[in-house]
Amino acid sequence: MPHKPYGPNDNFHETTSHVIPGLITRFHKAKLNKDN
């Protein structure tokens, strides 16, 4: 695990980001849309 998996200047785009920020974005969108 990298020492800094995400941060304020990281790329949170679903398809072009690192794994952790991309997952955070997907989980956030799923929660907003109430997806399972």
Secondary structure as GFF3:
##gff-version 3
##sequence-region A 1 36
A	DSSP	alpha_helix	19	33	.	.	.	ID=ss1
###
